Amino acid sequence: MVNTEKFIQQAVEEIRREAGDRTVVIALSGGVDSSVCAALAALAIGNQLHPIYVDTGLMRKGETDRIRELFGHLDLTVVDAEEEFLAALEGVTDPEEKRKAIGERFIRVFEREALTTGATVLLQGTIYPDRIESEGGIKSHHNVGGMPLECAFEQVIEPLRDLYKDEVREVAGALGLPKEIQHRMPFPGPGLAVRVLGEVTKEKVEVVREANAIVEQELVEAFAPWQCLAALVGLGTGVKGDVRLHGWIVSVRAVNSRDGMTADPLELPFEVLARIASRCTAEIPGVARVVYDVTPKPPATIEYE
Ligand code: XMP
């Protein structure tokens, strides 16, 4: 990207030109990409924009409330779709099947809501690495490639299609979005579902949501990782009080990266890891042990599925 101001000016012009006088919807996730897109569109077309946030029940702790606070001044629709998503995931254990089930459900819910606004144009925060990974067939991103979402609309606008994540963050800063959004860690479209190995249930999502919150509290400010997370990787024995229990094994991941294509684990101080382990086992019923994943990408991926 040559120049942030120039990019903003061109993107605003592009959105205005492409949208014309049509109503535009965007699926807002609270991540930096969709937030920047929504902010650009708000500048370009004002109240022709209808942002829709689908609460899949697979979001991080407090995410939905924060979205309301941050985007409530726009004409925001919040859809509570947790039950629909959990139902779609029942019995699904294969990672790709899970992604597909979530992707399809997302599209259904989003289309349903979008069409009630009368929108004919879809704005998407697809960035360059999303396109590359999807085109290369590495995995199915639920926001791009092969999915019928685009079909319901006359047109799709993707103003960030040539940008890398760090460039999107620069644009966020220049647009005056809150620091919290500008520096927001990437969060996968399928949400916490890819941080639960095997079948996703409400109970597992609740456990992994709490573990993710603890990991973020301990690491985000203190170490500014490119991304950090917790995943439920299986069951193991533990002992709480004097009772032996079969509990969850939480794996913690904290990595640095430029664009998510490669990643290196952070060399975290032992006392920090020990505090995460003791908080997770003490604060989350059912967690028996905590491990730290030191595998770079490649050969491992950042997420667990
Ligand atoms: P992996 O696990 O492939 O992840 O090393 C690389 C980066 O991409 C994020 N990720 C996703 N983002 N939809 C997204 O929008 C997805 O389906 C998806 N899967 C992974 C992941 O969090 C990491 O930052």
Boltz pocket constraint, residues with backbone or C-beta under 6 A from the ligand:
constraints:
  - pocket:
      binder: B
      contacts: [[A, 99], [A, 140], [A, 141], [A, 142], [A, 143], [A, 186], [A, 187], [A, 188], [A, 189], [A, 190], [A, 227], [A, 259], [A, 260], [A, 261], [A, 297], [A, 300], [A, 301], [A, 302], [A, 303], [A, 304], [A, 305]]
      max_distance: 6.0
